[in-house]
Amino acid sequence: MVNMFVDGEWRTDVYETTDDDGEFDRSETSFRDWVGGEQVKEGGAPDPDAEFPVEAGRYPLYVSLACPWAHRTLVTQALKGLEDAVSVDVVDPYRDEGGWQFTPEKEGCTADSVNGSDYLREVYVAADPDYTGRVTVPVLWDKERGTVVNNESEEVMRMLDVAFDDLATRDVDLYPEGYRDDVDRIIEEIYEPINNGVYRAGFAESQDAYERAVGDLFDALDRWEEVLGEQRYLAGDRLTEADVAMFTTLIRFDDVYHTHFKCNRRKLSEYDDLWNYLLELSQLPGVAETVDMAQIREHYYTTHPDVNPKRIVAVGPDHDFDADHDRDRLAGDPPAALAPTAD
């Protein structure tokens, strides 16, 4: 069961998140407009006459540092150098029956600097007073029109990468020509078994559903371990949006998914190539600053009482994400704007 709006009314415990077989069923996001126009989805240049034209400072992001879907947008923002063009407000990692809350007194969290809301749900009904659906992050808001543009992480990531490119301070293209079909295919390919697979395992309500999810998850991890043994990034020799989509799941794996969601067939740190790949991504400029493991642990271990009823937060593991990696042995490099500087 989840908390959600029904015709603009905030309701609790009204929606089953599992199907008849006990499989976790993630609901679709609701706001799906595009800054710069829909051609941006395919990598096309933004239209200055689009319903939502590209403008610096107009489209703030609402995120949770704990959420892997919101984290995708933060990593994209950091890699592109869009911090001045797209501001960010951060909700509290603990989510109770009221949903995501703004607690500016808490370290790492902020007030709602745009709408002055106490809860993120107020932002949703400001956009649509009759809204029906869940209140999720990320949210891309339009200050001028006073509405939500988009709350689908993959699409917000694409907009930041493509539509906002002229506002970026780093020359980084995460959806390069010649790779786009592969990037789209890989993002779709890793979604169900890996990105959503950890949730399918953690929220399963039957043994069979759990074992299917864990089987799919580790089959996929084993496959990508082989791929990354032969090439530097998921789509080959170029860093792309697909790597961002993979990163935000992998960085959480040992700390929360392995234990809290019982994805414990193997730790990620026990994979040679996936682990070294994660270390390289973690060390790209700006990326480490988007990772708040304390908020990640707090959110997962305290917000899912059906999974962890005593809300005791695990204290480990204590990984060194700054450790040396071996990815330089493979062809390909991060974009020049992200290349490490010589000592």
N, C-alpha and C positions, 0 to 999 in steps of 0.2 A: 504494500500500500504506500501511496505517496500523497503529499499535500499539493494542491493545485487550485487554480481558478475554475469555476463553472459559471459561465455567463456573468463574469465580473465579480463573483462572490468567492472569497477565499474559503476553501473547504479543506478538511483534514481527513485522511484515511478513506478516500473515495475511489481510488483507482488501483486496480490490480496491475502489478508490474511483471507478472509471470503468466504464461499461458497454461493450458490444461495439463501440459506435461511437466510443469514446474520450471520451464525455461524463462529466463529473464527476458522481458520484452521492452526494449527502449523505445519510448515515444518519439515521434518526429518533432522537429522544431517548427515554429509557426511563422516567424518574420523572415522573409526571404528576398528582400529587395537588394539592389546592387548599387553601391557608390560607383559612378562612372558608367552605369548601364550594364546590361546582361552580357554584352560581348566581352567584358572583363573576365568572365568565367572561362572563356576559351583562350585567354591571353591577349585579347584585343585591346587597343588603346582606349582609354576612357573618353567618353563623349562629353564635351564641356556643356552641352545642352541637355544632359541626362536629368532625370527627375531629382537625383541626388548627385550633384556635381562635386568633383574633388575640390576640397578647400582645406587648407591647414587650419587646425583648431576647431573645426565644425563638428567633428565626429569623435567624441570621447568613447572610450571602452570601459565597460564594467566587467570586472573579472574577480575570480577567486584564485589566489596563489596555490591553493590546494588542488584545484580541478585540472585534470589533464587536458580537457577540451579548451578551457580558457587559456591554459599554459601555452598551447599552440600559437595563439595570437600574440602572446607576450614574447615568445622566442622569435617569431617573425618580425615583430616590431623592433626587437633588439638587433637582429641580424641586418635589417635594412637601415637602422639608425633613424627611426621615426618617432623618437621620444618627444620631440618638440612639436611635431605635426599632429600627433594623436595622443591625447592625455589619457590617464588611467585612474580609475577609482577602484579600490580593493575592498571586498566584503570580508567579514569575519569567517574564519575557516569552520567554526562550529555552526551547524545549521539545525535549528530546532523546528517546532511546528509552525513557527512564523516564517520560515524560509531564510534565505540569505539576508543577513543584517549588516548594517554599517556601524562599526564600533571604532571611531577614530582614536579613542584612548588606548587601543590595543596596538602593540608594536607590529608594524607591517601592514596595518589596515588603515583605511581612510574614511573620511566622511563622504557623502554623496555631494561632490562639489558642483554638480550640474543642477540637480533637481531638489536637493535638500531632503531627500527621503531618509526615513529610518530603516526601511526594508526595501529590498530590490523589487518586491512584488508591487510596490507603489509606482515604480517606473513602468511596469508592464501595463497597469490599468490607466496610467497617464497616456500611454500610446493607444490603448483600446479599452474603453470602460466596460465593454462586454466580453473581454478576453476569456477564452476557455483554453486551458492548457497548463503545463508546468512552468515554473519560473526557474530558468537555467542561466548559466554563464557559459560563454561570453555574451555580452550584449553590446552591439554597436549602435549608438544613439545619435540622432541628428538634433543639434541644438536649435537650428533655425526653424525646423518644422515641428519640433517637440514630439518626436516619435521614435520608435525602435526601427532601425533600418534592417538589421539582420541579427539573428541569434544562433546561426549555424556555424560552428567553429571552422569547418573546412572552407566555407565561403568567405568568412571574415578573413581568414588566413590568405586566401587568394586575392581579396581586395587590397589588403595591406601590401602584398607582394607586387601586384600588377597595377591596380588603380592609383595607388599612392607612390608609385615609383619615382615620379618627378620631384616628390617632396623628400625622398630618402637622402640621407647624408652618407650612406655607404653604397658603393656600386656593386650591389648583390642582386642577382637574378635567380630566384628559386623556382621559376617556371620557364626555363630556357627553351627556345625553339629547338626542335630536333629531339627533345626529351618529353614533350608534353603528354603524348599518348601514354608513355611508360609511367610518368608521374601519376596521371589519373588512374591508370590501371593498378599501380602499386598501392596508392592510398585506399582504393576500394578493396584490394586484396588483403591488406593487413587489418582492415577495420573489424570485420566480424570475428576472426579467430584471435586477434591480439588486442587491439584497442578496446573493443567491446567484449572480447573473450574473457578478460579478467573479471569483468562485471557479471558475465554469464555464469562464471564459476562462483563468485562471491555471493550472488543473490539467488542462486539456484535453490529451488524448494523441493527437489527430489534428488536421490542419489544418482539416478540415471542422467538427469540433466546436468548435474555437477560433473560427472565423469566424462560426458560428451564434451562439455566446455573445456575441461582440463586437457582432454585428448587433442582437441582441435588447437588449443593454445600451444601446447608443446610440439605438436607436429609442425606448426607454423614457425615456431622459434628454431626448431632443428633445421628446417628448410632455409631460413634466412641466415643461420649460422654458416651453412655451406656456401650460400651466395656471397656473404661478406668475407669468406675466406679467399675468394677469387677477385672481388672488386671492392673498391673503397666505400662506395655509397650504394644505396638501394637501387638507384637507376643507372649506376655505372660509375663514371669518373667525375660526376658533378654532384655537388650538394644541392638538394632540391626540397620542395615542400614535403615530399614523401619522408625524408629524413626527419623533418620537424615533427610530422605526425607520429613517427615511430619513437622519437626521442622522449616525448612526454609520458609515454607508457613505460618505457624501459627505465627511466630515471626513478620511477616509483616502485619498480618491481620488487626488489629485495626488501625495501623498507615497509611496504604495506601489502602488496598483492601476494607475495609468497606466504606471509603469515596470516594476515587478516582475511584474505579471500581464498586461502587454502590452495594457492597455486604453487604447491610445494614439491612437485616432482623434482625440481632442480632450481637452484638459485641462478639468477642471471650472471652473477659473478663467477659461476662455474663454467660458463661458456667462454671460450678463448676469444673468438672473433666478435661476437656481439658485445662482450664487455669492453674490449679495446675500442670498438666503434663508438660505444657510449662515452668512453673517456674522451675520445677526440671531439665529439659533439659538445660535451660538457665544457671543454676548454676553448671553444670558439669565442671570440670577443663578445661580451655582453650576455652570454647564455647563462653562466653561473649565477649572475645577479637575478635571474628570473626564477631560480630554484630556491624555495624556502621549505626545507625538509621538516622543520618544526611544525609549520602550518599544515603540511601534507599529512604528517602523522596524526596531529590533533584532529583534523577533519575526519579521516577514515575511522580512527579508533573511537571517536566520541559521537559520531553522527549516525552510526548504523547500529542502534541498540539490538535489532534482531540478530545481527551477526556477532556483536560484542556487547552483551547486556551490561557488564560492569564498567564499561567505558575506560578500561585501563589502557594507557597508551604505551606501546612497546618502546623500549629505549634504544634499540639497535636495529640493524647493524651500523657500524661506523665506518663507512667506505671513504676512501680518499679519491675523490673524483679528479684531483690534480695529479694523480700518479702518471708516470710515463706510459705512453701507448705505442703500439707498433704499426699504426696505420700508414706510416710513411713508406712502408715496404711495397705498397700497392700504388699503381698508376692513378694519377688524379690528385688534385689539391683543392683545399677550400678556395673560394674566390679571393682574388688578390687583396680586396678590402678587408678580408678576415684572416689573411696569412699572418702567422706570428712574426713579430719583429725580431731581428737578430740581437743577441746580447751584446 
